[in-house]
Amino acid sequence: MTDHDPLAGHAYTADKAKLLARLKRIEGQTRGIHRMVDEEQYCIDVLTQISAAVSALESVALQLLDEHLRHCVVDAARRGGDEAEEKLDEVSRAIARFAKS
C-alpha cells in the first residue's frame, strides 16, 4: 500500500456512482457463478460466465488506471521532484501487476 493523502480525493470520485454500479453487477455475476457451481451446471457455461466476470473486472481496472494516469500521475509530474518519481514508480508497479493477471 502506498502513502497518499486521504483528504485529497481520487480521480474516480467523479464517476463513483457508475463505478459502484459496475462493481455491483460484477458482484452479481460472481454470485451467479457460485450458484452455477453449486447446481453443478455444465462446465463450459460456468467458464463462459467466469470469462465475462474477468472481462468486466479488467474493464474497471483499466478505467481506474486511465483515470489515475490522467489525474494523479499528471498532477505529480507537473509538480515534479520526488513525488513525480514516486507516482511513476507506483503506476509502473500497478501496470506490471495488472499485466501478470
N, C-alpha and C positions, 0 to 999 in steps of 0.2 A: 504494500500500500504506500502511496506517496503522500507527502505533506501538501496540503492545499488549504486555502482559506475557506472555511465552511460558510462564511457570510458572503463570499464573492459571487455565489450562484454558479450555474453551469450553462453551457451553450444550449443544452437541450431543454432548458426550462420553458422556453417559448412554445415548444411543441410537446410539453409534458403530458397533456391530456391525450394526445394522439399516440404518444409512445406507450403510455399506460394501457390504452385500449388495445394496442397491438400485442402487448405482453399478456393481457388478459385472454386474448384469443389463443395465443400460444399455450397458455396455461390450460385452456380448454382442450386444445389438441393433445397435450400430454396426458390429461385425464382420460381422453378418448382412447389413446394408445394403451394406457393401463387397463382400461375396461376390455379392449380387444384381446389383450394377452390373457386376462382373467377368463374371458369367454372362449379362449382357445381358437380365435379366428385364424383364417388362412395366413400363413407366414408372409406371403408376398403383399397381402393387403396391409399387414402391420408395418412392414418395411416401407411401403409407399407412404403411410402416414408419418412414420419417423422421418423420412426424407423431407416431407412437407414441413414438419416442425423445425428440422435443422435449417432448412432454407429460410424460414421465417425468422429464426434467431440470427442467422447470418445477415439478413437484411437489416435487422435492428442494430446489430453490431456495426455494420458499415455506415448506417446513418449516424450513430454516435461518434464513430471515428471521423467521419466527414465534418461533423459539427465541431468536434474537438480541434481538428486541424484548422478550420476556418476561423475559430474564435480564440481558444486558449493558446494554441501554438503561435498563431499570427500575432496576437497581442504580446506574448512574451518575446517574440522575435523583434517586434518594434521597440520594445524596451531594451533589448539586448542584455549583455552580461551573462552572469551565471544562470539566471532564470531561463534565458533563451536556450542555453545548452541543456539544462535540466529537462525542459519541455520537449526538446528534440530527442533526447535520450529516452525519455518516458514514452513518447509516441512510437519510437523505433522498437522498443521492447514490446509494446502493445501489438504492433503490426506483426512482429515475429511470433508472438503467442497465438495471434489470430490465424496466421498462415499455417501453423502446426496443426490446427484443429480441423 
